[in-house]
Amino acid sequence: MRSPFIPIKICGLTRETDVDAAVELGVQALGFVLYPASPRAVSAERAADLARRLPAFVAPVLLFVNATSDEVARAAEQVPGAWLQFHGEETPDFCLQTARRLGRRFIRAARIPQGDVTSFDLVKYAQDYSHADALLLDTLVPGYGGSGHAFQWSQLPQSVNSHLVLSGGLTPANVGDGLHALRGRGKSLSVDVSSGVETTKGVKDPLKMQAFIQAVRQA
C-alpha cells in the first residue's frame, strides 16, 4: 500500500533562523537558490554555511537556472551530499551528465502553464527526463519560480512515470487541495513551498511554515 507520508521541501532559505525553524518543524529537504537574478539568491559559500546546520536525513538542494556544468560542480563541491535542482532550460543530456559527473541526485523542474495545462506534455517530459530522481511541477511565469501563482492541478495527466513534487503557488490554505488532486498520478508525491511561507521574499515566517506542514499532514 502506498504510504500516506508526504515529504516536504522548503525552498529559498537565506537565514539561519529560518533553516533552524524548518528543521525543528520536521521538513525533509531545504532548497538554496543559486540563481543570481532571484530575490532569494545566495552564494555557494552562503548555501554551504546554511547547509552545515542541517542534521542527518535533512537534504540540502541546490537550485540552478542555466548554470554551466562547471558552475554547478564548483557549487556542489562546497555542499557535500546536496541534490541538484535544474530549473531553467537545461537539456536531458546536460542534467544527466552533470549529475553523473558529480555523483549527485537531481530534480528537474517542469514549468506548467497557468492557462491550458494540457498544452504541456508532462508524460513526454517525464520520458525525456527519465533519469531525474523527481520532477518538480512549478508554474510557468516570467522569471523562474517563487511567484506565488498556481496552475490547474486537475488538468495534469492521470499517470506520469516519475516521482512528482508539487510546487507553484502553494499555501497552507490550498496545499491540501493540490495533494488531493495529484495523489496517485505519479510514482510518489512530495511538496515544495517558497513564497507561501514568507513574510517577504527570502524571509520565512515560522508560523506560516508550521501551518503549511500541518496542512500537508492533515491532507
BABA-764403 format. One record per atom (N, C-alpha, C, O, CB): residue in one letter; x, y, z. Coordinates in steps of 0.1 Angstrom, whole numbers, plus 2048, in hexadecimal, padded with zeros to 3 digits. Atoms other than C-alpha are relative to their C-alpha. Glycine has a CB too. Example, Ala and Ser with C-alpha at 12.3 -4.5 7.8 and 13.67 -1.06 7.14 Angstrom:
! BABA-764403
a8097F4800/a87B7D384E/a80980C800/a81380C807/a7F680080C/s7F77F5800/s8897F5847/s7F880B808/s7FD816809/s8048057F2/
***
This chain:
! BABA-764403
m8097F4800/m800800800/m80980C800/m81380D807/m7F680080C/r7F87F3801/r80D8237F7/r7FF80780E/r7F5809814/r7FA8087F5/s7FF7F97F3/s819836816/s7F980D7FF/s7FA8147F4/s80E802804/p8067F3800/p80485481F/p80980C803/p806817802/p7F4800809/f7F77F67FC/f82386782A/f8048087F4/f8088037EA/f80C7FA807/i7FD7F680B/i82A886815/i80D807804/i80C81080D/i7F48097FD/p7F47F97FD/p84E892815/p7FE80F7FD/p7F88137F3/p80C7FB7F9/i8027F2801/i8518B8818/i80E8077FE/i817804805/i7F980780C/k7F47F8802/k86C8CF809/k7FC80F801/k7F28137FB/k8067FD7F2/i8027F2800/i86E8F4811/i80C8067F9/i8178037FB/i7FF80580F/c7F67FB809/c8819087F8/c80280F802/c7F9816807/c7FD7FE7F1/g7FD7F27FF/g89292A7F7/g80480580D/g801810811/g7F48087FB/l7FB7FC7F3/l8A292A819/l80C8097FF/l8158077F7/l8047F3808/t7F57F6800/t8B9947820/t80680380E/t810809810/t7FC80D7FA/r7FD7FC7F2/r8BB949847/r8027F4809/r7FA7EA807/r7F680A805/e7FE80B7F6/e8C8933863/e7F37FD807/e7EF7F180A/e80B803809/t80B8027F8/t8A9938877/t7F57F97F9/t7ED7F17FE/t7FA80E805/d80B807808/d89292C85B/d8047F27FD/d7FC7E97FE/d7FF8077F2/v7FB80D801/v8A890E855/v7FD7F880D/v7F87ED80C/v80F7FF7FD/d8028077F3/d8A790587A/d7F17FD802/d7ED7F2807/d80680880B/a80E8027FE/a88190A87B/a7FA7F57F8/a7F27ED7FC/a7F980D7FE/a80580B809/a87B8F485D/a8047F2804/a7FC7E9804/a8058037F2/v7FB80D7FB/v8908D886B/v7F87FC80C/v7F47F080D/v80F801803/e8088037F4/e87E8DA88C/e7F27FC7FD/e7EC7F4804/e80080C80A/l80E804804/l85D8D787A/l7FF7F37F9/l7F47EE7F7/l7FA80B7F8/g80080E805/g8688B786A/g8007FF7F1/g7FB7F57EC/g7F57F9805/v80080180E/v86D8BF845/v80B7F67FC/v8147F2803/v80380D7F9/q7F680A805/q8808A682F/q80B8067F7/q8158007F6/q7F87F57F8/a7F67FA809/a8938BE818/a7FE80F801/a7F4814803/a7FE7FB7F2/l8007F2801/l89D8E2816/l8078057F3/l8127FF7F0/l80780680D/g7FB7FB80C/g8A48F57F6/g80780D801/g803816807/g7F68007F5/f7F87F4800/f8BF90F7F0/f8018057F1/f8067FD7E9/f80E7FE807/v8017FB80D/v8BB9257D1/v80E8067FB/v812810801/v7F580A7FE/l7F37FB806/l8DC92A7BD/l7FE8067F3/l8068037E9/l80A7F4800/y8047F980D/y8CC93F7A2/y80180F804/y7F881480A/y7F27FC7FB/p7FE7F27FC/p8DA9637A5/p7F480A7FE/p7F3813806/p80C8057F9/a80B7F7802/a8BB973797/a7F47FF809/a7EB807809/a7FB7FE7F2/s80B8027F6/s8A49657B2/s80280980C/s80D80B811/s8007F1804/p7FF7F97F3/p89B97A7D0/p8047F780C/p8077FC817/p7F3807803/r7FC80A7F6/r8A295A7E4/r80E7FB7FE/r8117F1805/r7F57F5801/a7F3805803/a8C49557D6/a80A80180B/a80A80A813/a8068077F4/v7F48007F7/v8E294B7EC/v80C7FB7F8/v80A7F47ED/v7FD7F780C/s7F3805807/s9069447E2/s8017F1804/s7FB7EC80E/s80C808804/a7FD80E7FC/a9139217E3/a8067FF80E/a8047F6815/a80A7FA7F5/e7FA8007F3/e92792A801/e7F680280B/e7F67FB816/e80B80B801/r80B7FE7F7/r908936813/r7F87F4801/r7F47F080C/r7F880C7FC/a80880D800/a8F5917809/a8077F5808/a8017EE810/a7FE7FB7F2/a7F880A7F8/a911902818/a7FF80380F/a7FE7FA816/a80F8007FB/d8017FD7F1/d910915839/d7F27FC805/d7F27F6810/d80280F801/l80E8047FC/l8EA91083B/l7FF7F1801/l7F87EC80A/l7F68077F7/a80280E800/a8EC8EC831/a8077F880B/a8037ED80F/a8057FB7F2/r7F98067F5/r9058E484C/r7F77FF80D/r7FB7F8816/r80D807803/r8098017F4/r8E98EA865/r7F67F47FF/r7EF7F2809/r7F880D801/l80980B802/l8D58CD857/l8047F3807/l8107EF806/l7FD7FE7F1/p7FD80D7FA/p8D38AD86B/p8007F57F5/p7FC7F77EA/p7F77FC80B/a80180B809/a8D688B85B/a7F17FD7FC/a7E87FF804/a8057F3807/f80D804805/f8B8881845/f7F880C7FC/f7EC80B7F9/f7F97F8809/v8067F4806/v8AF8A583C/v8098047F5/v8158087F7/v7FE80C80B/a7F87FF80C/a8BB8AA819/a80180F7FB/a7F78167FA/a7FB7F87F5/p7FE7F3806/p8CA8CB80B/p7FD7FE7F1/p8017F47EB/p80D806802/v80280080E/v8BF8D37E7/v80580D7FA/v8018177FF/v7F07FD7FD/l7FB7F4806/l8D18EB7D1/l7F98027F3/l7F97FA7EA/l8107FF7FD/l8087FD80C/l8BC8FC7B7/l8088097F6/l80D8137FA/l7F3808804/f7F87F980B/f8CC907796/f7F68047F5/f7ED7FC7F2/f80B7F77FB/v8077FC80C/v8BE91A778/v80A8037F5/v81180D7F5/v7F780C803/n7F77FF80C/n8D2915758/n80F803804/n81680A7FD/n7FB80C7F7/a7F27FF7FD/a8F391376A/a8087F67F7/a8027ED7F2/a8027FC80F/t7F7809807/t911902759/t8027F4809/t8017F4815/t80D8077FB/s7FD80C7F8/s91B8DF763/s80C80380A/s80B7FE815/s8057F57F7/d7F57FC7F7/d93B8EE772/d7FB80880C/d800806817/d80B8077F9/e8067F87F5/e927907786/e7F87F780A/e7F97F9816/e7F680B7FB/v80780A7F8/v9118EB793/v80A7F8809/v8087F6815/v7F77F77F8/a7F68087F9/a9308D779C/a80680880C/a808802817/a80A7FB7F7/r7FA7F87F6/r9408F37AF/r7F780380C/r7FC802818/r80580E7FA/a8097FE7F5/a9218FA7C4/a7FE7F3807/a7FE7F3814/a7F38057FA/a80380D7FA/a91A8D57CA/a80B7FB809/a8097F5813/a7FC7F67F6/e7F58047F9/e93D8D07D6/e80080580F/e8057FF818/e80D8047F9/q8017F97F3/q9368E87F3/q7F57FA809/q7F57FD815/q7FF80E7FE/v80C8057F8/v9168D67FE/v8007F17FE/v7F87EC7F5/v7F38077FC/p7FF80F802/p91E8B0801/p7F27FA802/p7EA7FE80B/p8097FA80A/g80C8077FF/g90089A7FB/g7F38087FB/g7E88027FC/g7FD7FC80E/a80B7F8805/a8EA8B67ED/a7FA7FA7F3/a8017F57EA/a80380E7FE/w80780380D/w8D08AD7D3/w80180C7F7/w8048177FB/w7F17FC802/l8007F680A/l8D08C17B3/l7F28027FB/l7EB7F97F8/l80A7FD7F4/q80D7FD806/q8B18D37A6/q8028097F4/q8078147F6/q7F680780B/f7FE7F880D/f8B18DF782/f7F28067FD/f7E87FF7FB/f8057F77F5/h80D7F9800/h8978FA77E/h7FF8097F3/h7F58107F1/h7FE80880C/g8007F880C/g8A090A75C/g7FD7F87F3/g7F37F17F3/g80D8077FF/e80280680D/e8A38FE738/e80A7F47FE/e80D7F07F3/e80280A7F5/e7F680B801/e8BB8E1740/e7FB7F47F9/e7EF7F07FB/e8057FD80E/t80580C808/t8B98C4728/t8017F3808/t8087F3813/t8097FF7F3/p7FF80D7F9/p8B58A0733/p80E7FB801/p8137F680B/p7F87F57F9/d7F2805800/d8D9898729/d80880980A/d811803811/d8068017F2/f7F87F87F7/f8E78B673C/f7FD7FC80F/f8067FA817/f7FC80F7FE/c8038047F2/c8D48AC75C/c8067F3804/c80C7F180E/c7F17FF802/l7FB80D7FD/l8DE88875A/l80F800801/l8147FA80B/l7FC7F67F5/q7F2801800/q90288D751/q80680880C/q810804812/q8068067F3/t7FB7F97F5/t9078A876B/t7FE7F980E/t8077F9816/t7F980E801/a8028077F3/a8F7894787/a8097F4801/a80E7F180C/a7F17FC800/r7F880B800/r90A87577D/r80F804803/r8167FD80B/r8007F87F3/r7F27FB7FE/r92B88877C/r80280380F/r80D800814/r80380D7F8/l7FE7FC7F2/l9258947A0/l7FB7F580A/l7FD7F7816/l7F880D802/g80680A7F7/g9148757AD/g7F5805809/g7F4801814/g80B7FA809/r80B7FA7F8/r8F58887B8/r7F37FC7FA/r7F27F97EE/r80280F800/r80E802804/r8D08827B6/r7FB80E7FB/r8008187FF/r7F77FA80B/f8057F3805/f8BC89C7A3/f7F18007FE/f7EB7F67FB/f8078047F3/i80E7FC802/i89A8AC7A0/i7FF8087F3/i8078127F2/i7F980780C/r8027F880C/r88D8BA77F/r7F3807801/r7E9801803/r8007F87F3/a80C7F97FF/a8748D6780/a7F88007F2/a7FE8007E8/a80380F803/a80980080B/a8568D4768/a7F880D802/a7F080D80C/a7F87F37FE/r8077F37FF/r8478F7762/r7F37FF7F9/r7F27FF7ED/r80980C7FB/i80D803805/i8228F275E/i7F880E7FD/i7F8816806/i7F87F880A/p8077F4803/p80D90D74D/p7F4802809/p7EE7F880E/p7FB8007F1/q80C7FD7F7/q7F291F762/q7F37FD7F9/q7E97FA7FF/q80180E805/g80D801807/g7D891E747/g7FD7F17FB/g7F87E9803/g8018087F4/d80380E805/d7D68FE731/d80B7F7804/d8157F67FD/d7FE8017F0/v7F68097FB/v7EA8E5745/v8037F57F6/v80E7F07F5/v7FB7FA80D/t7FF80B80A/t7E48CB72A/t80A8037F5/t80E7FA7ED/t7F37FB7FB/s7F77FC80B/s7FA8DF712/s80F7FC804/s8177FC7FB/s80080F7FE/f7F38057FB/f8188D2727/f7FF7F1801/f7F77EC809/f80480680D/d80180F800/d81E8AD720/d8097FA80B/d8157F8809/d8057FA7F2/l7F88057F5/l8298A1742/l8047F27FF/l80F7EE804/l7F880280D/v7FC80E801/v82987D739/v80D7FF7F7/v8167F77FB/v7F47F87F9/k7F4800808/k84388371D/k80B806808/k817802807/k7FD8087F3/y7F67FA7F8/y85689A734/y8067F680A/y8127F680C/y7FA80D808/a7FB80A7F7/a85987E74D/a8087F67F9/a8127F17FE/a7F47F9808/q7F8809808/q865867732/q80E8067FC/q8188007FD/q7F97FC7F3/d7F47F9804/d87F881726/d80A80180C/d8167FF80B/d7FD80E7FB/y7F77FE7F4/y88C88674A/y7FE7F3809/y7FC7F4815/y7FC80C808/s80280D7F9/s888861754/s80A7FD80B/s8087F6814/s7FE7F57F7/h7F58037F6/h8A9862767/h7FF80A80C/h806808816/h80D8027F9/a8027F77F5/a89D87E77E/a7FA7F880C/a7F27EF80A/a7F680C7FD/d8058077F4/d8968727A2/d7F2805803/d7EB7FF80A/d80A80280C/a80E7FB7FE/a8778887A2/a7FE80C7F6/a8078127F2/a7FE80580E/l8047F4808/l8648A278D/l7F980980A/l7EF806810/l7F77FC7F4/l8067F67F8/l85B8C279F/l7F68087F7/l7FB80E7ED/l80A80A807/l80B7FA808/l83A8D0792/l7FE80E804/l7F881180E/l7F37F8800/d8017F27FC/d83D8F6793/d7F88077F5/d7F58027EB/d80E806801/t8087F9809/t829911782/t8088097F7/t81280F7FB/t7F680A808/l7F97F880A/l835921762/l7FC80F802/l7F1813800/l7FC7FC7F2/v8027F27FE/v83A94676A/v80D8077FA/v8178007F8/v7FE80480F/p7F47F9803/p85296175E/p80B7FE80B/p807800817/p7FE80F7FD/g7F68047F6/g87395976F/g7FF7F1803/g7FA7EA7FB/g7FE80880D/y80080E7FD/y877938781/y7FC7FE80E/y8047FD817/y80E7FB7FE/g8058047F3/g86192F79E/g7FE80B80B/g802816809/g8087F5805/g8027F77F5/g85793E7BF/g7F680B7FE/g7F7816805/g80D806804/s8097F5804/s83B9537B0/s7F3800809/s7EC80A80A/s7FC7FF7F2/g80C8017F9/g81F9467C6/g7F47FD7F8/g7E87FD7FD/g7FD80D808/h80B803809/h80A93C7A8/h7FF7F17FF/h8097EA7FE/h8018067F3/a80280F802/a7FA9197A5/a7FA7FE7F2/a7F68077EB/a7F67FB80B/f80680480C/f7EF906787/f7F47F6803/f7F27F380F/f80A7F87F6/q80C8097FF/q7D08EF781/q8057F2802/q8077EB7F9/q7F78027F4/w7FB80D7FD/w7DB8D0793/w7F77F57FA/w7FD7EA7F5/w8007FD80F/s80980A804/s7BC8BC788/s8027FD7F1/s7FE7F27EC/s7F2804802/q7FE80380E/q7C78BF763/q80C7F87FD/q80F7F57F1/q80180D7F9/l7F4809803/l7E78AB767/l7FC7F27FC/l7F17EE800/l80980080D/p80380E804/p7E9888758/p7FD7F780D/p8037FA817/p80B7FB7F8/q8048097F5/q7DB86C76D/q80C7F7804/q80C7F2810/q7F57F77FC/s7F580A7FD/s7FB85776B/s80D8067FA/s80F8077EE/s7FD7F27FB/v7F37FB804/v81F86576A/v80A7F7806/v80B7F5812/v80280F804/n7F58097FB/n83D84E76C/n80B807806/n817807801/n8047F77F4/s7F67F97F8/s850863785/s7FC80380E/s7F0803811/s80480D7F8/h8037FB7F3/h85286D7A9/h7FD80F7FE/h8058167F8/h80C7FD80A/l8057F2803/l83F88E7AA/l80280880D/l7FF804818/l7F28007FC/v8007F67F5/v8458AD7C0/v7F780B7FC/v7FA8137F3/v80F805803/l8097F5803/l8288C57C0/l80680D806/l80A80E812/l7F27FD806/s7FB7F37FC/s8338E97C1/s7F780B7F9/s7EE8087F2/s80F8027FD/g8067F5808/g82890B7B4/g7F3806807/g7E8800806/g7FC7FB7F3/g80C7F97FA/g8119227C9/g7FA7F980B/g7EE7FB80F/g7F68027F6/l8068077F5/l80C90A7E6/l80080880D/l80981080F/l8087F3802/t8017F97F3/t800918807/t7FA7F680A/t7F57EB806/t7F780D7FF/p8078087F7/p7F2909827/p7F27FE7FD/p7EC7F3800/p80180580E/a80F800804/a7CF910819/a7FD7F67F5/a7F37F17F4/a7FB80D7FD/n80380880C/n7D38FD7F8/n8077F37FE/n8047EC7F5/n8028097F4/v7F880C803/v7ED8E27FC/v7F87F3801/v7FB7EA7FA/v80C80080A/g80980C7FF/g7D38C9807/g7F97FD7F4/g7F87F17EF/g7F780180C/d80780280C/d7BF8CE7E8/d80A7FB7F5/d8067F27ED/d7FA80D7FB/g7F6805809/g7DF8CA7D3/g8047F2802/g8057EA7F8/g80C809800/l7FC80E7FD/l7E88AA7E4/l7F57F67FC/l7F87EC7F6/l8047FE80E/h80B809804/h7C689B7DF/h7FE7FF7F1/h7FB7F47EC/h7F2805806/a80180080F/a7C68A57BA/a80A7F77FA/a8087F17F0/a80180E7FB/l7F5807806/l7E78957B3/l8037F2806/l80B7EA800/l80D808801/r7FD80C7FA/r7E78777CA/r7FE7F47F6/r7F37F37F0/r7F87FE80D/g80180B809/g7EE8577B6/g8038027F2/g8037F87EA/g7F27FB801/r7FD7FD80E/r7F8868796/r80E7FE7FD/r8127FD7F1/r7FC80E7FD/g7F2803803/g81D86179A/g8057F5809/g7FD7EE810/g80980C803/k7FB80B7F8/k8348487AA/k7FF80380F/k7FD7FA818/k80F7FD7FD/s8017FB7F3/s83385D7CA/s7FD80E7FF/s7FD8147F5/s80D7FD809/l8047F2800/l8298807D5/l80680780C/l805802817/l7F1802800/s7FA7F87F6/s83C89A7E8/s7FB80F7FD/s7F58117F3/s8107FF800/v8047F2802/v8378C07EC/v80C809803/v81580580A/v7F580480A/d7F57F67FF/d84E8DE7E9/d7F980E801/d7F08117FA/d8098007F4/v8067F37FE/v8459017F6/v80B80A802/v816807808/v7F780080D/s7F77F57FE/s8579227F6/s7F880D804/s7F8810810/s8088037F3/s8077F47FD/s8429427F3/s7F47FF80A/s7F1808811/s7FB8077F3/g80C8027F8/g824933805/g8037FF80F/g7FA7FF817/g7FA7F37FC/v7FD8007F2/v837932826/v80980C804/v81280B80D/v8077F3805/e7F77F57FE/e848954824/e7F980D805/e7ED80E804/e8078047F3/t8057F27FD/t844977833/t8048097F5/t7FC8127F0/t80580480E/t7FB7F980C/t85A986817/t8097F67F9/t80C7EB7FF/t80880D804/k7F880A808/k86E9757FC/k80D7FC807/k816805809/k8028057F2/g7F48047F9/g88996080C/g7FF7FF80F/g8097FA815/g80B8087FC/v8028007F2/v87C96582F/v7F47F7804/v7E97FB801/v7FE80F806/k80B8097FD/k86794883C/k7FA80380E/k800809816/k8067F1801/d8087FE7F4/d84C94A857/d7FE7F3807/d7F87EA801/d7F28077FC/p80180D7FA/p84E92E870/p7F27FC803/p7EF7F0802/p80780080E/l80E8047FE/l82992F877/l7FA7FB7F3/l7F27F27F3/l7F880C806/k80580580D/k82192C852/k8067F27FC/k7FF7EA7F7/k80380A7F5/m7FA80D802/m83A90F84F/m7F97F6808/m7F67EB803/m80F801803/q80780A7F7/q8298FE86C/q7F27FD7FB/q7EE7F17FA/q7FF80580E/a80D802805/a80790385D/a8007F87F3/a7F77F07F1/a7F980E7FE/f7FF80880D/f8128F683B/f8037F1803/f7FC7E97FD/f80C8067F8/i7FD80E7FD/i8218D784A/i7F47F9806/i7F17ED803/i80C7FF80A/q80C8057FA/q8028D185F/q7F57FD7F5/q7EE7F27F5/q7FA80980B/a80A80280B/a7EC8D583F/a8047F37F8/a7FB7EC7F4/a7FF80C7F8/v7FC80C807/v8018BB82D/v7FD7F3808/v7F87EA802/v8108017FD/r80380C7F8/r7FF8A2849/r7F17FD801/r7ED7F1801/r80680280E/q80E8027FF/q7DA8A784C/q7FA7FB7F3/q7EF7F47F3/q7F980D805/a80580480D/a7D58A1827/a8017F17FE/a7FD7ED7F3/a8078087F5/
***
